[in-house]
């Protein structure tokens, strides 16, 4: 986690202690721990004991600093989001929130512990239970004594066959192949042209995009692009890294975060609230030719937002094409979630009806389940995760109460 992210989280925590953030909510996709047996209900629609007999709609997992992985089950039939029934969390290194957590192929869960240079992996069964993958933990010695970047410093490609990890201190990205049973095999590494912040693939997994850290003042803010082979080898896209001005804005490629849309045609980005920029950026991804993978701004980009986006979540399923942004107010509380529809022909963004969603739980980061039906939002001040349902036209509702959590890395997945 970078100095910039830590500073924002420290500010929010301080404001929460003073009672300034008492009525906001934040997402649980990639940076918060779910509480264990001490969880208590925050609403009438949730059974914290996890005794529902209804089928699971999604599972959530989080790194517990007490030394286990916590598990939670969302059941839309029962209207509950609760501790997974009969779940026993596997043992992990204690006194750490981890340094990343991802799910691959909907059935493999990975967590990085950079301090000891190890990657832990588990298979996820149909009831939400975890079993260690053969060979886990896997060695990642390059992370020892290194920072790994922002909340997207460990990701997979959409197919879940490759795992990417940033090594910020070494200005490098490391690649692993995900094999049979979830076993990891090192596929090589690549030196980056700058200190990296976050990364993402396009929606088809053909290209990897890496953003430069704002703390690297030795380079112009940029986005590096690489074509990705099936084996995980990376080749720089012609013209990479990409930088320049957009609409008269200097250094407009200086993104904190980027996300690919499911069609593979566009890359959506935000410069973050730290810069105070009320825009979302959309880049066209060149599909063919000698410059395939290169990015250029679409017509009309950047697109004005009501608040300054700190992070974004892009709906993973085709046909949805929805983008949601999350931000922090000048007083350190969370602004309402904003929603936008992405035009798959032009790349333009238009506001979703009802946006901003002022009556819903909110936060700074969020994550979709693989189906794109639910958007999980984590509130770092209240340490709560709220599952929001994505309705017609991208309208968000909160039919199920949040679950109380602890700070740490987390992720969600649909049952197999």
ABEGO torsion letter per residue (X at the ends): XBAAAAAAAAAAAAAAAAGAAAABBBBAAAABBBBBAABBBABAABBAAGABABBBABBBBBBBAAGBBBBBBBBAAAGBBBBBBGBBBBBBBBGBAEAEBBBBGGABBBBBBAAAGBBBBBBBBAAGBBBBBBGOBBBBAAABGBBAEBAAABBBBAAGABBBBBBAAAGBBBBBBBBBGGBBBBAEBBBBABBBABBBBBAAGABBBBBBBAABAABBBBBBBBBBBAAGBBBBBBGOBBBEBBGGBBGAABBABBBBBAAGABBBBBAEAAAGBBBBBBBBBBABEAABGBBBBBBGOBBBBABBBABBBBBABBGAGBBBBBBBBAAGBBBBBBBBBBBAAAGBBBBBBGOBBAABBBEABBBBBAAGABBBBBBAAAGBBBBBBBBBGGBBBBABBBBBBBBEBBBBBBBX
